[in-house]
């Protein structure tokens, strides 16, 4: 998990290693993300990367970079399957907007000698929908 967050964070004038991002996912993974305050969308791995590249090409992001960091992580592992709840914080450095907290739920499978991201479901933390109890410190 830490590798994904590290890989989708970059400094001003740089971008993510999209091949590395792609390599973390099981080929048929499904990613379901909050895409606006009122909508969510399902993506394939390629659709997820394409959406992230579109975001990365915004002038403010190209100029300042982007960062996501894990605040809390709660894994549940059973043999070759795992579910990991993550509270993270995302921000564009130098932006007047405060960092945005969100919750990711990952499903992973271990096959071929390694862990693969099988799916991600995501939502953002708001005043009306605070951090879930399982992720509070």
N, C-alpha and C positions, 0 to 999 in steps of 0.2 A: 504494500500500500504506500509506504513511504516513497518508493521509487516513482510511482505514478505522480504523486504531488510534487516531488522534486523535478520531474521531467516536464510538467506543465507549468513550471515557474521559470521566468527568464528575466534577464536584465534589459535595460534600455538598449535598443538597437539590435537585440538578439531575437531568437524565437525558440520554440521547443524543438526537440528532436522527435519529429512525428514518427519516424521509423521505430524508435525506441518505444514510444507510446503504443503503437500498433502491436509491438511484440509482447506486450503485457497481457493482451486480451486473447481469449479463446476465439477462434475465427468467427463463430456465429453468435458472439455475445450480443446482448441487448442492453442499451443504455437509455434510461428514462429520466430526463432532466427537466427541472423547472426552467422554462425559457423566458418567462415574463412573470409579472406579479399575479397574473390570472390564468396562465396556461403552462402546460407541460407537453413535452414531445418525446417520442420514442425514436432512437437512432440505432443504426448498425454501427459497427466500429468505424467504418469509413465515413458514415454520416456524422458521427461524433467528432472525428478529426476534422472534417470539412467545416463543421460549425465552429470549432475552436480556431481554425485557420482564419475564417472570416472575422472572428472577434480579434485575433492577433493582428490583423491588418488594419484595424481602426487606428486612426492617426494618434490618438492619445496613448494607446497601448504600444504602438511602434516606438513612440517617443519615450515612454516611461517604463515599459516592461510590464510584467504581471507576476503576481505571487499568490500561491495557495499554501497554507501550512496547516498541519494537523494540530488541533488543540487537545482532543481526547479521542482514544480509540478503544473499542470494546470488542474483542474477538470471541467467537465461539467456534471451536474446531472439533470435528468428529471424524476421525479417520482421514478420508480423502476429500472431505467437504468442509467448507467454512463460511461463516457469515461474519462480517465485520461492520460494526456501526462506527461511523467517524463524524465527529464534530470538527469542522474546518473553518478557516477564515480566508477569504479571498480579497485581494485589493490590487488596484493599480497604484504603484508608488507615486507620490506627489499629488494624487487626486484629492480634491477637497471633500470627497465623499468618504465616510467612515468605512472601514473594512466590513464586508458582508459575511456573516456567519451562515453556514449551511450544514445540512446533515446528509451524508451519503450512507447508503446501505449497500455493501458489496456482497456478492456471492462468488465464491471461488471453488475451483475443483483442482485436485492434484492428479495429474496424469502425465505420462511420458517423463516422469522424474522431476516435475516442477509444478508450481502453483500458477493457475491461469485465472484471470478475471472473467467470470461467466456472465455477470450482470451487475449493473449499478442502477439504483433508484435514488433520486436526489430531490431535496426540497430546501427552501431557505427558511431561516429563523426570522420571525417577525415578532412584534409586540403581542399580536393576537395568537401566535404559534411559537412559544418560547422553546428553548433547548429542552428536549425530552429528558425526563428524570434519569434514565440510564446513562446519559452522557454529561450530567452535571458533576462538577468536581466537589 
